[in-house]
Amino acid sequence: MKIPRIPLVLLFTLIALVVTLPGPAQAASHASCNQPAPGEVACLSSWAPLRPSAGFTAAGAPRVGLTPADLRAAYGLPKKGGQGMTIGIVVARDYPKAEQDLAVYRKTFKLGACTTANKCFRKVDQRGGRNFPRADEGWATEAALDIQSVSAVCPGCHILLVEADYPEADVLSESVATAVRLGADVVSNSYGIQEFPGMFALEKKYLRHRGVPILAASGDFGYTKPAFPAALSSVWAIGGTTLSHTKKAGWQETAWKHGGSGCSRYVAEPKGRNTPDCGKRTTSDISMVADAYEKFAVYDTYGLGADNGWIGLTGTSLSSPVVAAMIGLAGNPRRVADPAYAYNHKKAYTDITTGSNGYCENSLCTAGPGYDAPTGLGSPHRLRGL
């Protein structure tokens, strides 16, 4: 009997559904944002309720989920630093509870207040004003992850949240320029759309800023076509890792099975990188935690109904703001503004040699010694390479 062939796209979709089924101790994950309409970008995170049976500490912190202390321990980060640095976060739509939820998160983990009143936190629209766009619960969850993960890594950094009117490449790119104009020292973008020829015009107009690192998540869809803005040579493409910990082995990283990687159709290969499997730019440049068994703990009370409160998130939407905050913590953003910096300091990163994010026979989807597309040059530890 002849067995019908299954299209690769359908096959990979079925596999993805299987591998993301919840285990016995985990709740099912939900994509943070709705399926994007044609021409819209996708935000790059998923959330699930934290295990209710785990309970809370006396201070009100959830007993499960990655915490600021976990990130400090895993990456050897100092508790202090980043004073005077501003991390720009670009999202679409409004998050009405941003400041209130951030206050709970920071109080819970004893990170100090970061408010509009003390000039640590600022929220603006894409033009820099206060005419905020329509609120959206999905993008609110994305924004909660972004600003709270920045706080986790760099409590001393200021946060500038820029909310674009729509989840579209041009208005989000304009919002990046707004963040830089308003004083952001680093800008993180946790969204993506398949690369396209017109992206170079947006790069030239909005995304090239001397002395300001622009970061973007590589994607949450495994080995596929690269995403804008991560595909651009002027943008740090941040891939995803799975972070795990055991008493015997300590903290370890492997390539995240859903982390984005791919070979660009349009962008030339950066100097200092030799990727025989592509010949053009590949994403990622470096990588950072996107996934852990207990996910990253976030406090979100906008639009989740009965699940309002502590939730757990995964995605390269975590990877990008964590690296942005680490750059702020290191305090030398101008030095690392050009992603080419990484390829001139390859040994600064901790190489990740295991794991894959798809099905191929080369470094475009499989981690190994040296550069590979899923994890790039590796992850920064103790602020090396930043």
N, C-alpha and C positions, 0 to 999 in steps of 0.2 A: 504493500500500500504506500502510495506517495504521501509523504508528510508535508503539509503546506508550510511555506516559509513565513515566519513572522517578521514584519518590518522592524528594523533595528530600533527606531524611535519607540514603537509600542513595546518591544522587548525590554528596553531600558526602563520604561515607565513601570512595567509590571515588576521588574526587579526592585526598583526604588520603593514601590508600595510594600513589597515583602520585607525589605530590610528596615523599613521604618515602622513596622508594626510594633506596638508597645510590648515590653517584657512584663512579667508578672508584677513588678514593683513600680512600673512607670505608667503615667497616663498618656493617652494619645496626644501627639503634637498637632498644632494648628498653624498654618501659615499666618504670619502676623497681618499681612495685608491681603486684600482681595486679589483675585487673578487680574493682572493688568489688562486693560483694553489695548487694542492695537495702537502702537505709538507711545504707550506709557512704559515707564520703568517699573521694575519689581523691587520692592524692599526685600532685604536678604536676611530674614530671621523667621524662626518658628517658636511657638511657646506651648507650654503645657502647665497645668497646675502642679505645684510641688506636692510631693507625697503627704497627704494630710496626716497620716499616721505618725510622721516624724515629729510633729509638734514644733514648739518654739522654745527658745531659751528664755531665761528670766528677763532679758533685755528686749524681748520681742523679736529677735532675729530667728529666721527659719533654721531648723537643724539640718536641712539639706540645701544643696545648691552652692555653687562656687561663690566665695566671699572675697572681699578685699584682702584678707589675710592669706587666703589660698593663692591668689595671684602674686602677692609679694613673695610667698614661699616658693612657688613654682618657678618664678623668673628672677629671683634674687634681687628684688626691688627695694630701694630705701623707703622708709616711711615718710620722709620729708623731701621737699624739693619742688621745683616748678613755680615758685613764687614769681609773679609778674608775667607768666605765660598765659595766653588765652587760646583755648582749643575751640575751633569753630566746628559746629555740627550742622549739617545740611539735611533737611528732610522735606517731605511734601505735607501739606495740610497742617492744621493746628492741633496742638496737644494742650487743651485748656488746663489740665491738672499738672503740668510739667513742674512748676516750682513747688507745689504742695507735695507731690510724690517724691521729688528729689529731697525735700526736707526730711521726710520720714526715712528714706534710705540712709541719708548721711547721719541722722541722729541715731539710727539703729546700730550703725557700725562705728559710731564715734569718730566721724570724719570732719566735724566742725560745720558750722552753718555756711551755706552758699546761696545767697538770696539777692534779689534785686536791690534791697535796701543796703546791703554791705558791698554792692557792686561786684560781687563774685559771679552772679548769674544774670544773663540778659537774654531776652527773647524778642526777636524782631521778625517782620515779614521780609519778603524777598527784596524789597527796596530799602530796607533798613528802618522802616517805620513800625507802627503798631496797628496797621489795618490787616489783622490776621486773616488767613484764609479760612474756609470752611473746615470745621473740626472733623476728624476721622479717627475712629477707634483703632484701626489697624496701624496707621502711621503713628498714632500716639504710642502704641506699644513699641514700635521701632525707635521712636525718639526716647522713650523711657530707658530702653537698653543702652542707647548711645550715651546719654548724659550721665547715667548712673555708672556705667563702666568706666567712663573718664574719671568720675569721682573716686571710684575704687582704686584706680592706679595712681592718680595724681590729685589728692585732696587739695593741694595748694594751688592748682591751676584754676583759672577762671573759665567759665563756660559761656559761649555765645551760640545760641540756638537760632538758626535761620530757617524760617518756614516758607517754602515755595507755594505758590498758588495752586499748582497742579503737579502731578507726578509725571512730568514730561522733561525730556533731556535739556531743552533750551532754558526753561525757567529754573530748573535745578542748577544748571551751569551759571546762570545769572546770579543765583543765590550764593554760589561759591565766591564769585567776585565781590558780592556784598559783604560776605564774611571777612574777606581780606581787607576791604576798604574800611571796615569798622574795627580793625585791629587784631584779627585772628593771626596767631603765630603759626598754627597748623590747622588744616581743615580736613575733616573726615567725611566720607560719603559712603553710606551703607545701602547702595542701590545699584541697579544695573539694567542695561538693555543691550541686546546683541549689537556688536560694533557695526558701523555704517559709514559710508564715505563722507557724509556731511559732518562727521564728528570733528574733523580737523578745523573747520571754521569755528565751532564752539570752543575748541581748545585755544585757538589763537585769540578769540575775543574775550573769553572768560576764565580760562583755566591755567594759563601760564603766568606765574607770579614769582619774580626773582626773590629768593630768600624765604619763600613760604612753601613748606612741603604740602602737597595736595595728595591725599590718600584715598583709595577706593577699594571696597571689598571685591574680591575676585568672582564671587558668585556662589550659589548654593545648589547648583544643578550638575555637579560633577564635570567630567571631561566633555567639553562641548565647544562651541564657538566663543571666543573671548567677549567679555562684556565691556561696554562703555560705562563709565570713564576709565576703568582699570586698564583697558587695552592701550591707552595713550602712553607714549614714551615719557611724557612729562609728569605722569602720575605714578605714585607708588602703588603697585597692585599687591594687595595683602591677601594671601591665601589662608586656608583654614587647617587647623590641626585638631586632633582629639587628644585631650589632656587627661591623663589617668594617674592614680596614686595608690601605691601599696606600701605597707610598712617595710617590706623587704627591698623593693626596687626604688622607692621614692617616686618623684614626679617624672613622668615619661610622656613623650609626644610621638604621635604617628600621623600620617596624612589622613585628614578627615574624608570619609567616603563620599561626602556630598560637596566637598570644596571645589570651587570652580577652577578649571584650567583649560587652556586651549592655545592654538596656533593662529596668530592674527593673519588675516588676508591682506591687510593694508599697511601695517606699521613695521618699519624696518627693525632688524635685530639690534639691540643696544650694543655698544662697544664693550668689550670685556666679557661677553657671553657667547659661548659656542654651543648651539643647540642643533646638532645635525638632524634631529627628527623634525625640524620645522624650517629653519632658515630665515624666519622673521621673528618678530617679538612674540614671546610666549608669556602668559600669565601663569604663575605669580612671580613677584620679585623676592619677597620674603613671606613668612607666614606667622600665624599666632593662633591661640586657642579659639576655636569656633564651637567646640563640642566637648562635653564631659558627661559622665554617667548621670550626675545630679544636675546638669545644666547650670546656667549662671542665674543667680537669684536676683530678681528685679521686683520693685514695688510699683504697681500700676493699678490705679483705681478709676480709669476712664474707659467706660464702654464694655467691660468684660462681664457685667452682670454678676452672677453668683460667684464668679472667679475673681472678682476685684480683689486686689491685695497682692500677696507674694506669689509670683509665678517663676517658672524656669525657662530660660531662652537659650537657643543655639543659633549658629549661623555665622557667616563671615561678617555680618553686621556687628558681631562682637569683636572679631579680629581687628577690623580697621580702627575703631575708636580706642581700643586698648593700645595699639601701636602709636596712635596719635598722642595719647596721654603719656606714653613712655618717652616720646620725643620731647614733650613738654617737661617731663620730669628730668630729663637729661639736660635741658636748658640750652641746647645749641641748634635750634631749628634751621637757621640760615646755612649752617655747615652741611646739613643733610637734605636741603631743599630739592636737589636734583637726584632722582632715583639712581643715576649713574654712580652716586657715592657708594651704593651697596656693592657694585661690581669691582670697585677699586679697594674694597675692604672685605673680601669674601670670607676670610678666616675669622671675622668678628662674630659670625653667626653660628649657632648650634645646628649642625647638619641633622636633618631628619631623613632617615634611610628606610623606613618601613611604611607600608600602607599604600593604598591606591584609591582613585576616585572614578574608575571606569574600566573599560576593557580595551586595551591596546597592548602592544608589545614593545613599548619604548617609554622614555622619560616624560612623555606628555601626560600620562595618567598614572605613572608608578613612581613612588619615591625610591631614591637610591643614593649612594654616595655622590656628593657634589650637587650641582644644580639639577633640579627637576621641576617641571611645571606646577604640580600640585602644591609643593611647599617652598619653591624658590630656592634661595640660598640657605634657608633654615630660619630659625626664630632667634630674636635678640634676647640674650640673657644678661642680667646685671648692667643693662643699658648699653652693652657693647654693640657697635654698629649704628648707634643713634646719637 
